[in-house]
Amino acid sequence: MHRHHSFIPVVAAIGAALALSLAGCTGGGPSTGGNANSNSAGSELSGSITFQTWSLKNDKFTPYFENLVKDFQAKHPGTTINWVDQPGDGYEDKLQQQAGAGELPDVVNLSDSFAYSLAKAGKLVDLASADPTAIKLYVPGGLAGYTFAGLTGTWSYPWYLGTDLSWWNTAQLKEAGVTIPTTNDEFLADALKAAQDTNGTVRLISSMPDITVFEDAGVKTFDNGKFVFNTDKAVETLQKYVDLYKAGAMPPDALNNDYAGNSKLFSEGKVGFTTSTSSFVNELTTNAPTLLSEVDVTKRLATPPLFVQGLSVAKESKNPALALAFAQFATNDDNQTAFVKLAQGFLPGTVAANEDPSKFMDPSATDLMKKAVKLAAEEMKTAKPTSTLQYTDAMKQFVAQQLALAMQGQLTAKDALDKAVDFCNQNL
């Protein structure tokens, strides 16, 4: 799974797509030792609960979850964990049905947007209050992904995480006479120089600006219950991209309805820069192996985004102690490390598990993959969720249409942003 420079809503990208990409990784099982991340480890637990995952039941992952359940039950005789998995498609509808019927699974895999909806409806346990000690063991950015304005609490334990890195075609940079930039302003200046000096042969802007570009530029996108990304700063930011497009720094493909994503353009050699997770090495190995020798990776030039999946506990659970203990066990350091070993390029949700990437690195990984995973683990210290939970697919599509018109000179930057913000606020 990789980010196509518009990772909103997170549901679509890191729910189904990340789960599907995980399905292509190699198998294994959970660790049986180490920190249980739970003050319930020594307590008497009994009874049964249901544990629900999202599109993770397959030949690669089924052994992991079966071993996870067996391990927990062996540690707590008299308990039964019923593992169920729901398909990627229609998961939101399934959750709504379960919640509406009072049948939400005791421990349930949720993205941040799903957790927000269920927490708002009073369907989830506030994990920060349920165990104030355990909550401190998780990555702060991951916890922030499950802490919502207007709701007091933290509603999921961060389970498996993703973040973006910057990927560069060093041969194209050399052709354009530029080096890998260290700031976004340098990047935009280099993109203009590359386009001008190579007559548009080297293009470094690989996608249209979106709401995350405005956030990266310091624009507040949502405030006091309204979208506000039509400020003077936002107009100035969009105009930079309009000018870059006119100068030939961005391929026309980026404006098309069939745009397949900036990483695909990079793999095809049409652009010299893209953003993607550390798993992008696998995609390049499959789709563009001859390009690999020219590729380098660095941290994001702006605040790295954080894409989250977590495990939540249902408030209506008939066995809340067991549900909490299992949620903590499934997300402990060892079991999270074992899980991301199956999905090279993704990261665990606890602080300790991220401290030594070598523990979850495939020994046969290439130097580029090792570098990418190490950088991603470092980014976890500062990564933040960037999606506005109220920003829907319909909004995203309308905003993209207006920005495309601005790029083509059919609307001014100001008019495009005014129309975009009006639409978003009318459809909140």
JONOR-V993925 format. One record per residue. N is the residue number from 0. RES is the residue in one small letter. SS is DSSP state (H for helix, E for strand, - for the rest). PHI is phi in whole degrees, -180 to 180 (none if undefined). OMEGA is omega as a letter, one per 30 degrees, with the letter a starting at -180 (NA if undefined). Layout:
N&RES&SS&PHI&OMEGA + N&RES&SS&PHI&OMEGA
This chain:
0&m&-&none&l + 1&h&-&-144&a + 2&r&-&-84&l + 3&h&-&-95&l + 4&h&-&60&l + 5&s&-&-151&a + 6&f&-&-95&a + 7&i&-&-132&f + 8&p&-&-76&a + 9&v&H&-61&a + 10&v&H&-49&a + 11&a&H&-66&a + 12&a&H&-84&a + 13&i&H&-101&l + 14&g&H&-82&a + 15&a&H&-67&a + 16&a&H&-67&l + 17&l&H&-66&l + 18&a&H&-62&l + 19&l&H&-65&l + 20&s&H&-69&l + 21&l&H&-61&a + 22&a&-&-64&a + 23&g&-&-89&a + 24&c&-&-91&a + 25&t&-&-83&a + 26&g&-&-87&a + 27&g&-&162&a + 28&g&-&-145&a + 29&p&-&-74&l + 30&s&-&-75&a + 31&t&-&-105&a + 32&g&-&-122&l + 33&g&-&87&a + 34&n&-&-63&l + 35&a&-&-84&a + 36&n&-&52&a + 37&s&-&-149&l + 38&n&-&-86&l + 39&s&-&-95&a + 40&a&-&-56&a + 41&g&-&-98&a + 42&s&-&-84&l + 43&e&-&-84&l + 44&l&-&-115&l + 45&s&-&-154&l + 46&g&E&91&a + 47&s&E&-133&l + 48&i&E&-141&l + 49&t&E&-110&l + 50&f&E&-117&a + 51&q&E&-114&l + 52&t&E&-108&a + 53&w&E&-125&l + 54&s&-&58&a + 55&l&-&-127&l + 56&k&-&-96&a + 57&n&-&-163&a + 58&d&-&-60&a + 59&k&-&-81&a + 60&f&-&-107&a + 61&t&H&-57&l + 62&p&H&-59&l + 63&y&H&-60&a + 64&f&H&-72&l + 65&e&H&-63&l + 66&n&H&-68&l + 67&l&H&-60&a + 68&v&H&-64&a + 69&k&H&-61&a + 70&d&H&-63&a + 71&f&H&-64&a + 72&q&H&-64&l + 73&a&H&-68&l + 74&k&H&-74&a + 75&h&-&-131&l + 76&p&-&-56&a + 77&g&-&94&l + 78&t&E&-109&l + 79&t&E&-134&l + 80&i&E&-110&l + 81&n&E&-94&a + 82&w&E&-87&l + 83&v&E&-128&l + 84&d&E&-132&l + 85&q&E&-109&l + 86&p&-&-62&l + 87&g&-&-63&a + 88&d&-&-74&l + 89&g&-&77&a + 90&y&H&-66&l + 91&e&H&-62&l + 92&d&H&-62&l + 93&k&H&-63&l + 94&l&H&-62&l + 95&q&H&-63&l + 96&q&H&-64&a + 97&q&H&-63&a + 98&a&H&-66&a + 99&g&H&-64&a + 100&a&-&-90&a + 101&g&-&70&a + 102&e&-&-122&l + 103&l&-&-63&l + 104&p&-&-55&a + 105&d&-&-59&l + 106&v&E&-123&a + 107&v&E&-136&l + 108&n&E&-78&a + 109&l&E&-133&l + 110&s&E&-77&a + 111&d&H&-65&a + 112&s&H&-70&l + 113&f&H&-65&l + 114&a&H&-63&l + 115&y&H&-59&a + 116&s&H&-62&a + 117&l&H&-74&l + 118&a&H&-66&l + 119&k&H&-63&l + 120&a&-&-85&l + 121&g&-&76&a + 122&k&-&-101&a + 123&l&E&-121&l + 124&v&-&-81&l + 125&d&-&-76&a + 126&l&H&-72&l + 127&a&H&-66&l + 128&s&H&-80&a + 129&a&H&-65&l + 130&d&-&-154&a + 131&p&-&-62&l + 132&t&-&-77&a + 133&a&H&-63&a + 134&i&H&-62&a + 135&k&H&-74&a + 136&l&H&-83&a + 137&y&E&-99&a + 138&v&-&-58&a + 139&p&H&-55&l + 140&g&H&-63&l + 141&g&H&-65&l + 142&l&H&-64&l + 143&a&H&-62&l + 144&g&-&-67&l + 145&y&-&-117&l + 146&t&-&-119&a + 147&f&-&-117&l + 148&a&-&-59&l + 149&g&-&89&l + 150&l&-&-127&l + 151&t&-&-88&l + 152&g&-&143&l + 153&t&-&-126&a + 154&w&-&-112&l + 155&s&-&-161&l + 156&y&E&-86&l + 157&p&E&-57&a + 158&w&E&-113&l + 159&y&E&-130&a + 160&l&E&-127&l + 161&g&E&-136&l + 162&t&-&-149&a + 163&d&-&-91&l + 164&l&E&-122&l + 165&s&E&-100&a + 166&w&E&-116&a + 167&w&E&-130&l + 168&n&E&-92&a + 169&t&H&-66&l + 170&a&H&-66&l + 171&q&H&-69&l + 172&l&H&-61&l + 173&k&H&-63&l + 174&e&H&-60&a + 175&a&H&-86&l + 176&g&-&75&l + 177&v&-&-127&l + 178&t&-&-113&a + 179&i&-&-63&a + 180&p&-&-75&l + 181&t&-&-115&l + 182&t&-&-134&l + 183&n&H&-67&l + 184&d&H&-63&l + 185&e&H&-62&a + 186&f&H&-61&a + 187&l&H&-65&l + 188&a&H&-65&l + 189&d&H&-66&l + 190&a&H&-62&l + 191&l&H&-67&l + 192&k&H&-61&a + 193&a&H&-60&a + 194&a&H&-65&a + 195&q&H&-69&a + 196&d&H&-77&l + 197&t&-&-114&a + 198&n&-&54&l + 199&g&-&82&l + 200&t&-&-69&l + 201&v&-&-103&l + 202&r&-&-118&a + 203&l&-&-104&l + 204&i&E&-87&a + 205&s&-&-107&l + 206&s&-&-159&l + 207&m&-&-65&l + 208&p&-&-65&l + 209&d&-&-140&a + 210&i&H&-63&l + 211&t&H&-71&l + 212&v&H&-64&l + 213&f&H&-65&l + 214&e&H&-62&l + 215&d&H&-60&a + 216&a&-&-84&l + 217&g&-&91&l + 218&v&-&-84&l + 219&k&-&-76&a + 220&t&-&-95&a + 221&f&E&-142&a + 222&d&E&-151&l + 223&n&-&52&l + 224&g&-&79&a + 225&k&E&-135&l + 226&f&E&-77&a + 227&v&-&-137&a + 228&f&-&-87&l + 229&n&-&-123&l + 230&t&-&-77&l + 231&d&H&-59&l + 232&k&H&-64&l + 233&a&H&-65&l + 234&v&H&-62&l + 235&e&H&-60&l + 236&t&H&-65&l + 237&l&H&-62&a + 238&q&H&-61&l + 239&k&H&-59&a + 240&y&H&-73&l + 241&v&H&-59&a + 242&d&H&-66&l + 243&l&H&-66&l + 244&y&H&-63&l + 245&k&H&-62&a + 246&a&-&-81&l + 247&g&-&88&a + 248&a&-&-85&a + 249&m&E&-133&l + 250&p&-&-70&l + 251&p&H&-57&l + 252&d&H&-54&a + 253&a&H&-66&a + 254&l&H&-97&a + 255&n&-&-76&l + 256&n&-&-66&a + 257&d&-&-96&l + 258&y&-&-53&a + 259&a&-&-95&l + 260&g&-&117&a + 261&n&H&-67&l + 262&s&H&-68&l + 263&k&H&-68&l + 264&l&H&-61&l + 265&f&H&-65&a + 266&s&H&-61&l + 267&e&-&-83&l + 268&g&-&78&a + 269&k&-&-84&l + 270&v&-&-137&a + 271&g&-&-102&a + 272&f&E&-149&l + 273&t&E&-155&l + 274&t&E&-113&l + 275&s&E&-170&l + 276&t&-&-74&a + 277&s&-&-67&l + 278&s&-&-72&l + 279&f&H&-59&l + 280&v&H&-57&l + 281&n&H&-64&l + 282&e&H&-65&l + 283&l&H&-64&l + 284&t&H&-60&a + 285&t&H&-81&a + 286&n&H&-100&a + 287&a&-&-147&a + 288&p&H&-60&a + 289&t&H&-71&a + 290&l&H&-84&a + 291&l&H&-56&a + 292&s&H&-67&a + 293&e&H&-100&a + 294&v&E&-96&l + 295&d&E&-130&a + 296&v&E&-135&l + 297&t&E&-138&l + 298&k&-&-65&l + 299&r&-&-61&a + 300&l&-&-75&l + 301&a&-&-113&l + 302&t&-&-58&a + 303&p&-&-67&l + 304&p&E&-77&l + 305&l&-&-124&l + 306&f&E&-110&a + 307&v&E&-127&l + 308&q&E&-127&a + 309&g&E&-141&l + 310&l&E&-115&a + 311&s&E&-114&l + 312&v&E&-114&a + 313&a&E&-71&a + 314&k&-&-66&a + 315&e&-&-90&l + 316&s&-&-58&l + 317&k&-&-84&l + 318&n&-&-139&a + 319&p&H&-63&l + 320&a&H&-65&l + 321&l&H&-67&a + 322&a&H&-62&l + 323&l&H&-64&a + 324&a&H&-62&a + 325&f&H&-71&l + 326&a&H&-60&l + 327&q&H&-70&l + 328&f&H&-65&a + 329&a&H&-64&a + 330&t&-&-108&l + 331&n&-&-73&a + 332&d&H&-56&a + 333&d&H&-67&a + 334&n&H&-71&l + 335&q&H&-68&l + 336&t&H&-61&l + 337&a&H&-62&a + 338&f&H&-66&a + 339&v&H&-76&l + 340&k&H&-62&l + 341&l&-&-77&a + 342&a&-&-133&a + 343&q&-&-55&a + 344&g&-&109&l + 345&f&-&-105&a + 346&l&E&-128&l + 347&p&E&-75&a + 348&g&-&-96&l + 349&t&E&-106&a + 350&v&H&-62&a + 351&a&H&-64&a + 352&a&H&-67&a + 353&n&H&-85&a + 354&e&-&-70&a + 355&d&-&-132&a + 356&p&H&-59&a + 357&s&H&-62&a + 358&k&H&-70&l + 359&f&H&-117&l + 360&m&-&-90&l + 361&d&-&-64&a + 362&p&-&-56&a + 363&s&-&-90&a + 364&a&-&-63&l + 365&t&-&-71&l + 366&d&H&-60&a + 367&l&H&-66&l + 368&m&H&-65&l + 369&k&H&-61&l + 370&k&H&-63&a + 371&a&H&-64&a + 372&v&H&-66&l + 373&k&H&-63&l + 374&l&H&-65&a + 375&a&H&-65&l + 376&a&H&-63&l + 377&e&H&-66&l + 378&e&H&-66&a + 379&m&-&-57&a + 380&k&-&-68&a + 381&t&-&-123&a + 382&a&-&-63&a + 383&k&E&-135&l + 384&p&-&-61&a + 385&t&-&-110&a + 386&s&-&-77&l + 387&t&-&-88&a + 388&l&-&-62&a + 389&q&-&-82&a + 390&y&-&-86&a + 391&t&-&-90&l + 392&d&H&-60&a + 393&a&H&-62&l + 394&m&H&-63&a + 395&k&H&-58&a + 396&q&H&-67&a + 397&f&H&-67&l + 398&v&H&-60&l + 399&a&H&-60&l + 400&q&H&-63&a + 401&q&H&-68&a + 402&l&H&-68&l + 403&a&H&-64&l + 404&l&H&-64&l + 405&a&H&-67&l + 406&m&H&-60&a + 407&q&-&-84&l + 408&g&-&82&a + 409&q&-&-88&l + 410&l&-&-136&l + 411&t&-&-73&l + 412&a&H&-58&a + 413&k&H&-64&a + 414&d&H&-63&a + 415&a&H&-62&a + 416&l&H&-71&l + 417&d&H&-61&l + 418&k&H&-64&a + 419&a&H&-65&a + 420&v&H&-67&l + 421&d&H&-59&a + 422&f&H&-62&a + 423&c&H&-61&a + 424&n&H&-71&l + 425&q&H&-70&a + 426&n&-&-110&l + 427&l&-&-62&NA
